[in-house]
Amino acid sequence: MPSTPLLDQLRGGDRRSIGRPNAVAQEVVGSPRRFPELVAGLWHPDALVRMRAGDALEKVSRHHPGWLWPLRGDLLGLARIVEEHEARWHLAQILPRLGLRGARGLTRAHIDACDEAPGLGIAQMGIVGP
C-alpha cells in the first residue's frame, strides 16, 4: 500500500511515542472522505503507522461508529490475523462499536484476538452478550 500525506503524519519515532493520531483523527472527522484512507493504514507495511492508524481510528469511531459498518468484514478479518499487541488493543476497542452480538459475526478467532489485548477481556468489552 502506498503511503499518503494523511498516513505520513503517523510515521516516525518508536513504539513509546504516540505520534500524531489525535491530529489525524481530527482531520478525518473534519473530512470524512479521508476515512477509508485512515482505515487502509491498518494494513500499512510500517508497524508504527498501523499502530497509530488504529489509535486514530479508535478515536474517530467513538464519535462516528456508523462509519465502521461498511468496513465490518475487513475489520473482522484483520482481527483474526493481526499480531501486534497495540493493534489488537485498538481493534478490541473498535469491534464492539460494530454492534455485533454472539454468532452474528464474531468467530472464536475474533474473540481470541481481542481477549489477548492487554488489560481487556472480551466480557468487559460487551462483544458477547445475551
C-alpha positions as CSV (number, residue, x, y, z in Angstrom):
1,M,0.0,0.0,0.0
2,P,1.5,3.4,-0.9
3,S,1.7,6.0,1.8
4,T,-0.4,9.1,1.7
5,P,0.0,12.5,3.3
6,L,-2.5,11.5,6.0
7,L,-0.7,8.3,6.9
8,D,2.7,10.1,6.6
9,Q,1.7,12.0,9.7
10,L,1.7,8.7,11.6
11,R,5.3,7.8,10.7
12,G,8.5,8.2,12.8
13,G,9.6,7.8,16.3
14,D,9.3,4.5,18.1
15,R,6.7,2.4,19.9
16,R,7.0,4.6,23.0
17,S,6.0,7.8,21.2
18,I,2.4,8.3,20.4
19,G,2.9,10.3,17.2
20,R,0.0,12.3,15.8
21,P,-3.1,10.1,15.9
22,N,-5.1,12.8,17.7
23,A,-4.4,15.3,14.9
24,V,-5.1,12.7,12.2
25,A,-8.4,11.7,13.9
26,Q,-9.5,15.4,14.0
27,E,-8.5,15.7,10.3
28,V,-10.6,12.7,9.4
29,V,-13.6,13.9,11.4
30,G,-13.4,17.2,9.6
31,S,-13.1,15.5,6.2
32,P,-15.0,12.2,6.3
33,R,-13.9,11.3,2.7
34,R,-10.5,10.6,4.2
35,F,-11.9,7.8,6.5
36,P,-11.1,5.0,4.1
37,E,-7.6,6.3,3.8
38,L,-7.2,6.0,7.6
39,V,-8.7,2.5,7.6
40,A,-6.2,1.5,4.9
41,G,-3.5,2.4,7.3
42,L,-4.3,-0.6,9.4
43,W,-2.6,-2.7,6.6
44,H,0.3,-0.3,6.1
45,P,3.8,-2.0,5.8
46,D,5.1,0.1,8.7
47,A,4.1,-1.3,12.1
48,L,4.2,2.2,13.7
49,V,1.8,3.5,11.1
50,R,-0.5,0.5,11.6
51,M,-0.5,1.0,15.4
52,R,-1.2,4.8,15.1
53,A,-3.8,4.3,12.4
54,G,-5.6,2.0,14.8
55,D,-5.3,4.6,17.6
56,A,-6.7,7.4,15.3
57,L,-9.5,5.0,14.0
58,E,-10.5,4.2,17.6
59,K,-10.8,7.9,18.4
60,V,-12.8,8.6,15.2
61,S,-15.1,5.7,15.9
62,R,-16.0,7.0,19.3
63,H,-18.0,9.8,17.7
64,H,-18.9,8.1,14.4
65,P,-19.3,4.4,15.0
66,G,-21.6,4.1,12.0
67,W,-18.7,4.8,9.7
68,L,-17.3,1.4,10.7
69,W,-20.3,-0.6,9.4
70,P,-19.4,-0.7,5.7
71,L,-15.9,-1.9,6.7
72,R,-17.0,-4.6,9.2
73,G,-15.8,-7.5,7.1
74,D,-12.4,-6.0,6.7
75,L,-12.1,-5.2,10.4
76,L,-13.3,-8.6,11.5
77,G,-10.8,-10.2,9.0
78,L,-8.0,-8.1,10.4
79,A,-8.9,-9.0,14.0
80,R,-8.3,-12.7,13.0
81,I,-4.7,-12.1,11.7
82,V,-3.3,-9.1,13.5
83,E,-0.2,-9.8,15.5
84,E,0.9,-6.6,17.1
85,H,-0.4,-6.1,20.6
86,E,-1.0,-2.4,20.1
87,A,-3.1,-3.2,17.0
88,R,-5.1,-5.8,18.9
89,W,-5.7,-3.3,21.7
90,H,-7.2,-0.8,19.3
91,L,-9.3,-3.4,17.5
92,A,-10.6,-4.6,20.8
93,Q,-11.9,-1.1,21.5
94,I,-13.3,-0.7,17.9
95,L,-15.1,-4.0,17.3
96,P,-17.8,-3.5,20.0
97,R,-18.8,-0.4,18.1
98,L,-19.9,-2.6,15.2
99,G,-22.9,-3.6,17.3
100,L,-22.4,-7.4,16.6
101,R,-23.6,-9.9,19.2
102,G,-22.8,-13.5,19.6
103,A,-22.8,-15.6,16.4
104,R,-23.9,-12.8,14.2
105,G,-20.4,-12.1,13.1
106,L,-17.7,-12.8,15.7
107,T,-15.9,-16.2,15.5
108,R,-13.8,-17.7,18.2
109,A,-10.7,-16.3,16.4
110,H,-12.1,-12.8,16.7
111,I,-12.8,-13.3,20.3
112,D,-9.4,-14.8,20.9
113,A,-7.7,-11.9,19.1
114,C,-9.5,-9.4,21.4
115,D,-9.1,-11.4,24.5
116,E,-5.3,-11.2,24.0
117,A,-5.4,-7.4,24.1
118,P,-3.6,-6.2,27.2
119,G,-5.9,-5.4,30.0
120,L,-9.1,-6.2,28.2
121,G,-11.2,-9.3,28.3
122,I,-13.9,-10.0,25.8
123,A,-16.6,-9.9,28.5
124,Q,-15.6,-6.4,29.6
125,M,-15.9,-5.1,26.0
126,G,-19.5,-6.2,25.6
127,I,-19.0,-8.0,22.3
128,V,-20.5,-11.3,23.5
129,G,-23.8,-10.8,25.3
130,P,-27.2,-12.2,25.9
